[in-house]
Amino acid sequence: MIHIDKEACIGCALCEALCPQNFKLNDEVKAEVVSQEMRDCVREAKDNCPTMAITID
Protein backbone atom coordinates (compact mmCIF):
# COMPACT_ATOMS: atom_id res chain seq x y z
CA MET A 1 0.00 0.00 0.00
CA ILE A 2 1.01 3.60 -0.63
CA HIS A 3 0.79 5.96 2.36
CA ILE A 4 1.30 9.69 2.89
CA ASP A 5 2.38 11.02 6.28
CA LYS A 6 0.20 14.15 6.44
CA GLU A 7 2.32 15.63 9.23
CA ALA A 8 5.51 15.30 7.18
CA CYS A 9 4.00 16.47 3.87
CA ILE A 10 4.84 20.09 3.03
CA GLY A 11 2.65 20.26 -0.08
CA CYS A 12 5.49 20.73 -2.54
CA ALA A 13 3.47 18.78 -5.17
CA LEU A 14 6.50 16.90 -6.52
CA CYS A 15 4.63 13.60 -6.14
CA GLU A 16 1.69 14.95 -8.11
CA ALA A 17 4.00 16.26 -10.82
CA LEU A 18 5.85 12.94 -11.09
CA CYS A 19 2.84 10.65 -10.78
CA PRO A 20 -0.52 12.41 -11.22
CA GLN A 21 -2.31 9.08 -11.63
CA ASN A 22 -1.57 8.28 -7.98
CA PHE A 23 -1.19 11.56 -6.11
CA LYS A 24 -2.98 14.88 -5.83
CA LEU A 25 -2.96 17.79 -3.43
CA ASN A 26 -6.10 18.18 -1.34
CA ASP A 27 -7.78 21.39 -0.13
CA GLU A 28 -5.33 21.54 2.78
CA VAL A 29 -2.42 21.50 0.29
CA LYS A 30 -1.32 18.08 1.47
CA ALA A 31 -0.70 15.13 -0.82
CA GLU A 32 -3.15 12.29 -0.86
CA VAL A 33 -3.18 8.94 -2.63
CA VAL A 34 -5.86 8.67 -5.31
CA SER A 35 -4.82 5.26 -6.67
CA GLN A 36 -3.07 2.32 -5.03
CA GLU A 37 -1.95 0.95 -8.40
CA MET A 38 1.81 0.50 -8.32
CA ARG A 39 3.63 2.29 -11.12
CA ASP A 40 7.31 3.13 -11.57
CA CYS A 41 6.47 6.77 -10.94
CA VAL A 42 5.21 5.93 -7.42
CA ARG A 43 8.67 4.75 -6.42
CA GLU A 44 10.19 7.77 -8.13
CA ALA A 45 7.90 10.07 -6.13
CA LYS A 46 8.78 8.23 -2.91
CA ASP A 47 12.50 8.45 -3.61
CA ASN A 48 12.31 12.17 -4.43
CA CYS A 49 9.94 13.36 -1.69
CA PRO A 50 11.90 16.04 0.20
CA THR A 51 10.37 15.10 3.56
CA MET A 52 10.16 11.32 2.98
CA ALA A 53 6.39 11.53 3.57
CA ILE A 54 5.61 8.69 1.13
CA THR A 55 5.91 5.09 2.25
CA ILE A 56 5.19 1.87 0.42
CA ASP A 57 4.55 -1.45 2.14
Biopython code that builds the backbone (N, CA, C, O; Angstrom):
import numpy as np
from Bio.PDB.StructureBuilder import StructureBuilder

atoms = [
    (1, "MET", "N", (0.829, -1.189, 0.000)),
    (1, "MET", "CA", (0.000, 0.000, 0.000)),
    (1, "MET", "C", (0.876, 1.257, 0.000)),
    (1, "MET", "O", (1.997, 1.255, 0.508)),
    (2, "ILE", "N", (0.343, 2.301, -0.571)),
    (2, "ILE", "CA", (1.008, 3.596, -0.631)),
    (2, "ILE", "C", (0.394, 4.481, 0.458)),
    (2, "ILE", "O", (-0.828, 4.592, 0.558)),
    (3, "HIS", "N", (1.251, 5.109, 1.275)),
    (3, "HIS", "CA", (0.786, 5.962, 2.364)),
    (3, "HIS", "C", (1.460, 7.325, 2.288)),
    (3, "HIS", "O", (2.591, 7.450, 1.817)),
    (4, "ILE", "N", (0.750, 8.340, 2.756)),
    (4, "ILE", "CA", (1.299, 9.689, 2.895)),
    (4, "ILE", "C", (1.233, 10.066, 4.376)),
    (4, "ILE", "O", (0.177, 9.970, 5.000)),
    (5, "ASP", "N", (2.351, 10.489, 4.925)),
    (5, "ASP", "CA", (2.382, 11.024, 6.284)),
    (5, "ASP", "C", (1.979, 12.486, 6.191)),
    (5, "ASP", "O", (2.773, 13.330, 5.777)),
    (6, "LYS", "N", (0.745, 12.785, 6.575)),
    (6, "LYS", "CA", (0.202, 14.145, 6.441)),
    (6, "LYS", "C", (0.978, 15.161, 7.276)),
    (6, "LYS", "O", (1.068, 16.331, 6.905)),
    (7, "GLU", "N", (1.531, 14.721, 8.390)),
    (7, "GLU", "CA", (2.318, 15.627, 9.233)),
    (7, "GLU", "C", (3.640, 15.991, 8.550)),
    (7, "GLU", "O", (4.111, 17.121, 8.676)),
    (8, "ALA", "N", (4.224, 15.058, 7.843)),
    (8, "ALA", "CA", (5.511, 15.300, 7.181)),
    (8, "ALA", "C", (5.353, 16.039, 5.852)),
    (8, "ALA", "O", (6.261, 16.757, 5.433)),
    (9, "CYS", "N", (4.218, 15.871, 5.194)),
    (9, "CYS", "CA", (3.996, 16.471, 3.874)),
    (9, "CYS", "C", (4.000, 18.000, 3.968)),
    (9, "CYS", "O", (3.326, 18.588, 4.814)),
    (10, "ILE", "N", (4.780, 18.626, 3.076)),
    (10, "ILE", "CA", (4.837, 20.093, 3.035)),
    (10, "ILE", "C", (4.090, 20.662, 1.831)),
    (10, "ILE", "O", (4.099, 21.873, 1.611)),
    (11, "GLY", "N", (3.446, 19.795, 1.053)),
    (11, "GLY", "CA", (2.645, 20.257, -0.078)),
    (11, "GLY", "C", (3.450, 20.783, -1.250)),
    (11, "GLY", "O", (2.995, 21.673, -1.969)),
    (12, "CYS", "N", (4.648, 20.237, -1.449)),
    (12, "CYS", "CA", (5.491, 20.729, -2.544)),
    (12, "CYS", "C", (4.970, 20.302, -3.912)),
    (12, "CYS", "O", (5.334, 20.902, -4.924)),
    (13, "ALA", "N", (4.129, 19.282, -3.957)),
    (13, "ALA", "CA", (3.474, 18.780, -5.173)),
    (13, "ALA", "C", (4.399, 18.032, -6.121)),
    (13, "ALA", "O", (4.026, 17.780, -7.267)),
    (14, "LEU", "N", (5.601, 17.671, -5.669)),
    (14, "LEU", "CA", (6.496, 16.898, -6.521)),
    (14, "LEU", "C", (5.879, 15.543, -6.862)),
    (14, "LEU", "O", (5.977, 15.087, -8.002)),
    (15, "CYS", "N", (5.250, 14.902, -5.890)),
    (15, "CYS", "CA", (4.628, 13.600, -6.143)),
    (15, "CYS", "C", (3.542, 13.707, -7.209)),
    (15, "CYS", "O", (3.437, 12.854, -8.089)),
    (16, "GLU", "N", (2.748, 14.745, -7.122)),
    (16, "GLU", "CA", (1.691, 14.954, -8.113)),
    (16, "GLU", "C", (2.281, 15.222, -9.489)),
    (16, "GLU", "O", (1.755, 14.745, -10.494)),
    (17, "ALA", "N", (3.359, 15.976, -9.541)),
    (17, "ALA", "CA", (4.005, 16.263, -10.824)),
    (17, "ALA", "C", (4.620, 15.006, -11.435)),
    (17, "ALA", "O", (4.563, 14.811, -12.650)),
    (18, "LEU", "N", (5.205, 14.157, -10.598)),
    (18, "LEU", "CA", (5.851, 12.941, -11.088)),
    (18, "LEU", "C", (4.858, 11.830, -11.395)),
    (18, "LEU", "O", (5.089, 11.024, -12.297)),
    (19, "CYS", "N", (3.765, 11.779, -10.662)),
    (19, "CYS", "CA", (2.842, 10.651, -10.777)),
    (19, "CYS", "C", (1.395, 11.094, -10.529)),
    (19, "CYS", "O", (0.798, 10.723, -9.518)),
    (20, "PRO", "N", (0.837, 11.881, -11.442)),
    (20, "PRO", "CA", (-0.517, 12.414, -11.222)),
    (20, "PRO", "C", (-1.617, 11.351, -11.189)),
    (20, "PRO", "O", (-2.723, 11.616, -10.720)),
    (21, "GLN", "N", (-1.317, 10.159, -11.682)),
    (21, "GLN", "CA", (-2.309, 9.081, -11.630)),
    (21, "GLN", "C", (-2.510, 8.580, -10.203)),
    (21, "GLN", "O", (-3.546, 7.994, -9.890)),
    (22, "ASN", "N", (-1.518, 8.811, -9.332)),
    (22, "ASN", "CA", (-1.570, 8.280, -7.982)),
    (22, "ASN", "C", (-1.695, 9.326, -6.885)),
    (22, "ASN", "O", (-2.209, 9.035, -5.805)),
    (23, "PHE", "N", (-1.229, 10.546, -7.154)),
    (23, "PHE", "CA", (-1.191, 11.564, -6.106)),
    (23, "PHE", "C", (-1.864, 12.855, -6.549)),
    (23, "PHE", "O", (-1.840, 13.219, -7.725)),
    (24, "LYS", "N", (-2.466, 13.539, -5.578)),
    (24, "LYS", "CA", (-2.978, 14.883, -5.827)),
    (24, "LYS", "C", (-2.926, 15.651, -4.515)),
    (24, "LYS", "O", (-2.902, 15.060, -3.435)),
    (25, "LEU", "N", (-2.910, 16.966, -4.621)),
    (25, "LEU", "CA", (-2.962, 17.795, -3.426)),
    (25, "LEU", "C", (-4.422, 18.037, -3.069)),
    (25, "LEU", "O", (-5.251, 18.297, -3.941)),
    (26, "ASN", "N", (-4.726, 17.950, -1.787)),
    (26, "ASN", "CA", (-6.097, 18.184, -1.344)),
    (26, "ASN", "C", (-6.299, 19.663, -1.002)),
    (26, "ASN", "O", (-5.407, 20.481, -1.229)),
    (27, "ASP", "N", (-7.448, 19.998, -0.465)),
    (27, "ASP", "CA", (-7.778, 21.389, -0.126)),
    (27, "ASP", "C", (-6.880, 21.969, 0.965)),
    (27, "ASP", "O", (-6.760, 23.187, 1.097)),
    (28, "GLU", "N", (-6.255, 21.096, 1.738)),
    (28, "GLU", "CA", (-5.332, 21.536, 2.784)),
    (28, "GLU", "C", (-3.901, 21.637, 2.274)),
    (28, "GLU", "O", (-2.973, 21.854, 3.053)),
    (29, "VAL", "N", (-3.725, 21.480, 0.971)),
    (29, "VAL", "CA", (-2.424, 21.502, 0.288)),
    (29, "VAL", "C", (-1.496, 20.437, 0.875)),
    (29, "VAL", "O", (-0.322, 20.683, 1.152)),
    (30, "LYS", "N", (-2.060, 19.264, 1.049)),
    (30, "LYS", "CA", (-1.320, 18.077, 1.469)),
    (30, "LYS", "C", (-1.575, 16.998, 0.427)),
    (30, "LYS", "O", (-2.673, 16.889, -0.119)),
    (31, "ALA", "N", (-0.548, 16.206, 0.161)),
    (31, "ALA", "CA", (-0.703, 15.131, -0.821)),
    (31, "ALA", "C", (-1.634, 14.053, -0.285)),
    (31, "ALA", "O", (-1.683, 13.779, 0.914)),
    (32, "GLU", "N", (-2.363, 13.456, -1.208)),
    (32, "GLU", "CA", (-3.154, 12.288, -0.857)),
    (32, "GLU", "C", (-3.057, 11.288, -1.999)),
    (32, "GLU", "O", (-2.815, 11.653, -3.150)),
    (33, "VAL", "N", (-3.249, 10.029, -1.659)),
    (33, "VAL", "CA", (-3.179, 8.943, -2.630)),
    (33, "VAL", "C", (-4.551, 8.805, -3.271)),
    (33, "VAL", "O", (-5.558, 8.675, -2.575)),
    (34, "VAL", "N", (-4.589, 8.833, -4.606)),
    (34, "VAL", "CA", (-5.859, 8.674, -5.312)),
    (34, "VAL", "C", (-5.958, 7.325, -6.019)),
    (34, "VAL", "O", (-7.031, 6.937, -6.481)),
    (35, "SER", "N", (-4.823, 6.605, -6.101)),
    (35, "SER", "CA", (-4.825, 5.261, -6.672)),
    (35, "SER", "C", (-3.729, 4.451, -5.997)),
    (35, "SER", "O", (-2.613, 4.937, -5.812)),
    (36, "GLN", "N", (-4.045, 3.224, -5.632)),
    (36, "GLN", "CA", (-3.066, 2.321, -5.027)),
    (36, "GLN", "C", (-2.331, 1.489, -6.081)),
    (36, "GLN", "O", (-1.496, 0.652, -5.737)),
    (37, "GLU", "N", (-2.632, 1.710, -7.338)),
    (37, "GLU", "CA", (-1.954, 0.953, -8.398)),
    (37, "GLU", "C", (-0.466, 1.302, -8.417)),
    (37, "GLU", "O", (-0.090, 2.471, -8.499)),
    (38, "MET", "N", (0.367, 0.269, -8.341)),
    (38, "MET", "CA", (1.814, 0.499, -8.325)),
    (38, "MET", "C", (2.317, 0.780, -9.741)),
    (38, "MET", "O", (2.086, 0.006, -10.670)),
    (39, "ARG", "N", (2.998, 1.887, -9.873)),
    (39, "ARG", "CA", (3.630, 2.289, -11.118)),
    (39, "ARG", "C", (5.070, 2.675, -10.785)),
    (39, "ARG", "O", (5.389, 2.943, -9.627)),
    (40, "ASP", "N", (5.929, 2.703, -11.783)),
    (40, "ASP", "CA", (7.310, 3.128, -11.566)),
    (40, "ASP", "C", (7.367, 4.534, -10.986)),
    (40, "ASP", "O", (8.239, 4.837, -10.171)),
    (41, "CYS", "N", (6.442, 5.391, -11.403)),
    (41, "CYS", "CA", (6.466, 6.774, -10.940)),
    (41, "CYS", "C", (6.154, 6.886, -9.447)),
    (41, "CYS", "O", (6.535, 7.877, -8.825)),
    (42, "VAL", "N", (5.475, 5.903, -8.854)),
    (42, "VAL", "CA", (5.205, 5.934, -7.418)),
    (42, "VAL", "C", (6.517, 5.822, -6.652)),
    (42, "VAL", "O", (6.751, 6.559, -5.695)),
    (43, "ARG", "N", (7.361, 4.904, -7.076)),
    (43, "ARG", "CA", (8.668, 4.748, -6.422)),
    (43, "ARG", "C", (9.534, 5.980, -6.653)),
    (43, "ARG", "O", (10.276, 6.400, -5.765)),
    (44, "GLU", "N", (9.440, 6.552, -7.841)),
    (44, "GLU", "CA", (10.194, 7.770, -8.133)),
    (44, "GLU", "C", (9.736, 8.909, -7.214)),
    (44, "GLU", "O", (10.561, 9.655, -6.687)),
    (45, "ALA", "N", (8.430, 9.038, -7.027)),
    (45, "ALA", "CA", (7.898, 10.065, -6.131)),
    (45, "ALA", "C", (8.363, 9.818, -4.698)),
    (45, "ALA", "O", (8.758, 10.755, -4.004)),
    (46, "LYS", "N", (8.319, 8.571, -4.253)),
    (46, "LYS", "CA", (8.782, 8.227, -2.908)),
    (46, "LYS", "C", (10.249, 8.594, -2.739)),
    (46, "LYS", "O", (10.628, 9.217, -1.747)),
    (47, "ASP", "N", (11.065, 8.210, -3.699)),
    (47, "ASP", "CA", (12.505, 8.450, -3.610)),
    (47, "ASP", "C", (12.871, 9.928, -3.661)),
    (47, "ASP", "O", (13.925, 10.320, -3.161)),
    (48, "ASN", "N", (12.012, 10.754, -4.261)),
    (48, "ASN", "CA", (12.310, 12.171, -4.428)),
    (48, "ASN", "C", (11.551, 13.088, -3.475)),
    (48, "ASN", "O", (11.756, 14.302, -3.502)),
    (49, "CYS", "N", (10.688, 12.543, -2.644)),
    (49, "CYS", "CA", (9.938, 13.364, -1.692)),
    (49, "CYS", "C", (10.920, 14.027, -0.721)),
    (49, "CYS", "O", (11.683, 13.332, -0.050)),
    (50, "PRO", "N", (10.912, 15.358, -0.639)),
    (50, "PRO", "CA", (11.899, 16.041, 0.197)),
    (50, "PRO", "C", (11.749, 15.787, 1.696)),
    (50, "PRO", "O", (12.703, 15.971, 2.452)),
    (51, "THR", "N", (10.574, 15.372, 2.127)),
    (51, "THR", "CA", (10.370, 15.103, 3.559)),
    (51, "THR", "C", (10.172, 13.605, 3.849)),
    (51, "THR", "O", (9.865, 13.230, 4.981)),
    (52, "MET", "N", (10.344, 12.762, 2.844)),
    (52, "MET", "CA", (10.156, 11.320, 2.980)),
    (52, "MET", "C", (8.772, 10.971, 3.542)),
    (52, "MET", "O", (8.627, 10.066, 4.363)),
    (53, "ALA", "N", (7.764, 11.711, 3.079)),
    (53, "ALA", "CA", (6.391, 11.527, 3.570)),
    (53, "ALA", "C", (5.689, 10.338, 2.926)),
    (53, "ALA", "O", (4.648, 9.901, 3.415)),
    (54, "ILE", "N", (6.239, 9.810, 1.841)),
    (54, "ILE", "CA", (5.609, 8.694, 1.127)),
    (54, "ILE", "C", (6.254, 7.388, 1.564)),
    (54, "ILE", "O", (7.478, 7.254, 1.558)),
    (55, "THR", "N", (5.424, 6.432, 1.941)),
    (55, "THR", "CA", (5.912, 5.088, 2.246)),
    (55, "THR", "C", (5.136, 4.074, 1.435)),
    (55, "THR", "O", (3.981, 4.291, 1.068)),
    (56, "ILE", "N", (5.791, 2.971, 1.167)),
    (56, "ILE", "CA", (5.185, 1.866, 0.421)),
    (56, "ILE", "C", (5.435, 0.592, 1.219)),
    (56, "ILE", "O", (6.567, 0.299, 1.604)),
    (57, "ASP", "N", (4.359, -0.165, 1.462)),
    (57, "ASP", "CA", (4.552, -1.453, 2.137)),
    (57, "ASP", "C", (3.892, -2.565, 1.382)),
    (57, "ASP", "O", (3.953, -3.719, 1.805)),
]
sb = StructureBuilder()
sb.init_structure("model")
sb.init_model(0)
sb.init_chain("A")
sb.init_seg("    ")
for serial, (resi, resn, name, xyz) in enumerate(atoms, 1):
    if name == "N":
        sb.init_residue(resn, " ", resi, " ")
    sb.init_atom(name, np.array(xyz, "f"), 0.0, 1.0, " ", f" {name:<3s}", serial, name[0])
structure = sb.get_structure()
